Amino acid sequence: MRLRVLGVLSVLCLVVVFLISGTILGSASRELTQELQINRAASLNRLAQVAFDAAGDGDTVRLQREMDTYSGLYGEGIVVRVQQDILASGGLDAGRSDVQNALSLARLNVSNTSLEQLEPFGSGSQVIFRPFGSASQVLGAVVLDVHAGTAQQKLRERWLVVGVAALALAAVLLVGAARVTGWVLRPVLRLDSAVHELERTGRAGRLPEDGPPELRQLSRSFTAMARTVSASMAAQRQLIADTSHQLRNPVGALRLRLDLLQLELKTAREHDAAERALAELERVEEILDGVLKLAAAEHRASEGYLRAAGSPGESPPAQPVDPFPILQGEIERAAPLAEQAGCRLVLAPPPQPPALVACHPAELGQMAGELLNNAMKYAPGATVAAAVRTEAGTVAVEISDDGPGLSASERASAATRFWRSPRHSSVPGTGLGMTIVGELAAANGGRLVLAEAAPHGLSARIELPAPPSSQAASGPGGGGARA
């Protein structure tokens, strides 16, 4: 936007400078042309008067002397026709076509003392003439060959002065346009950045109040709105976390009462009803745990966005860590659950040299654990492979299985809160696992990518940026080993 506005203002400034310069130069040309024309017309009139006197007394010596003096002084040629005699000076040829044409018109008592407007780099000369004689008879004519070299030199000097002044004026106007553009657009660009920050993080800092009065008021209004929106989102997030936390106490008390109630039940039907109630209670506890984890993940994601935008977050950025030992620990912890689900866990060997990621170890372990649990829960009996792979500038922690997988449309919706595939409606779960992984990945500057595994199944990749110091040493990693 700045370049577009500055381009328009620059064009307008140059047009203004061009118009002003053109007006001044045109005026200078007309002024010098008029000055030359008045001067040469006066000389022509004086020579015509001397020629008239010579025609009266028949003595052309004085006339010739005047003509030679003028030609020597101005370097311009003169031709005078007195009766039937032709006098010339300054090297002007009386047989030249324009001179002959002027003499012919003068016989008809026609005069021409006007000059064409001067051009700074024009060449050649112009002929002016006038007849002389009595009221009823033309006695002769004077033809003057006007050379405009001196006047053109003056005009060129004025053009040079005007050109330098025009360049200086254009520079001043362009600098002024750049300053005005920056003054007007700087608040707009800050506002645009603040809108994107509010969209990403739910927070926005206070905007400086500068620029035109209207933009100052807009900055104040946006700052007030952003504070309201941020406070509302923070209060909403806190309400969800507090509600989930506070519900744990009554849920725990309800579980205790159900356990005590089971001791008093007698019939199998009563015990079956109590088991179903206890299963629903366990589902409520699972949902509360998931909501608490999601609230914490969203809070961490907002901190990660703030750091990426250059704003100070509430926790320091993570130090580079090797993700392979963390993934290996999660594989070991998931081994009992894999045995129950009939799954086989495979851990690829670490890449060489070891890959590093800027990620909090506990959060990386939580993400890997969620993905492993999902794979074993929704693909029982499958082979679940885990690996750390390095690519250009990124390190991926990949968990894949050879189960039924998800379709393309299902993969696009998998990270949505509480979404579950219709095929898995009978499998216990909350539909928050992928959402939590996606938020934690974003909190650490990465992303969650779901793709189809070969030849079938689901591949979940946590792609995290590699620290700059380790990118040069990263190489492709892979392989397979039994965990």
C-alpha positions, 0 to 999 in steps of 0.5 A: 500500500505504501508503494502504491500511494507513494507512486501516485503522489510521486506522479502527481508531484512530477506532473505539477513540477512539469506544468510549472516548469513548462509555464516558466519556460514558455514565458521566458521564450515569449519574453526573449522573442518579444524583446528581440522582435522589438529591438530588430523592428526598431533597427528596421525602422531606423534603416528604413528612415535612412533609406527614405532620406537616401531615396530623396537626395539620391545619396546612398553612401550614408545608407551603405555606411549605416548598413555596414555599421549595423552588420558589423555590430550584430553580424546580421545581413541587410538588403535595401532596395532604393528605387531600382538600386539594390544595396547589401551588407553582412553577406546577405545575398539579394538573390536568396529566395526568402529575400526575393519573396520579401522584396516582392511583398514590400512592393505591394506595401506589405510589411512583416516584422514578427518573429517565430517564438524562440526555441533553445536549440533552434537553428537558422535565421528569420527575415523581417522586412518593411517598405518605405516611401510616401503615402501614395508610392513605395520607394523601396524596402528594407530586408533584415536577416535576424540571427537569434543565436544570442537570444537562444543562448540566453534562453538555454541559460534560463532553461538550465536554471529552471531545470535545476530548480525543477529538480530541486523542487521535485526532490523536495516534493518527493521527500514531502510525499514520502513523509506524508505517506509514512505519516498517514499509512504508518498507523494503518500498517500498525492497525493491520498488524494488530488485527492479525495479532488479535486474530492469531493470539486473541491479544493486541498491544496498545497502538501508538496514537499518531498520524491524522486525527481520524486515524488517532481516534481509530487507534484508540477505538481499536485498542479499547476493542482489542482489550475487551475482546482479549479480556472476554477470550481470557475470561472464557478460557479461564471459565472453562478451565475453572469449571472443569477443575471445580467439577472434578470434586463433585465428580470424585464424590459421585464416584465414591457414592457409586462405589459405596452404593455398589456394596449395598446392591443385591441383584445382578440387574442392580449391579449392571445399572451401577456399572453403566452409571460408573462407565458414564461417570468415567466418560465425564472424567475423561472429558474433563481431563481433555478440556483441561488439557485443551485449555492449557494447550490453547494458552501455550499456543497463544504464547507461541504466537506472541513470540512469533509476532515479536511480543514477549510471551509469558514463558521463555522459548524452549531450548533445543532438545533431541526428540528421539529419547523423548519418543523412545520413553513414550514408546516404552510407556505405551508398551503395556497398552499396545500389548492389550490392544494387540499392536506391535510398536516399531521405533526407527533408529535415530537420525545421524547426526542427532536432530534437535528441535526447539520444543518443550520436552514435556509437551513433545512427550504429551503430543507423542503420547496422544498420537500413540494412544490414538493409533492403538485405540483406533487401529487395534492389532495394527503395527504402529511405527514411530520415527524421527525424520529430518527434512530441510529446516524441519524435524518431524516426529511421525507416528503411523499405523497400518490400520483402516486410516481416515479418508481425506475429508475425515483427515481435514476434520480430525483436529476439530474439537470433539470430532470423531469418525462415525466408524469409531462411535463405539470406541471410547473417546472425547475427540479432543486428542488431535486438537490438543496435539495441534495446539501444542504443536502451534505453541512450539512453532510447528504444526500437525500434519495428517496423511495417508500411510502406505499402503494403508493407515494413518500417518500423523507428523508433528513438524517442528522447526530445527534450530538454525545451528542444527539445520546444516548438520541435519540429514535424512533419517529413517530405518526400522527396529523393534521396540 
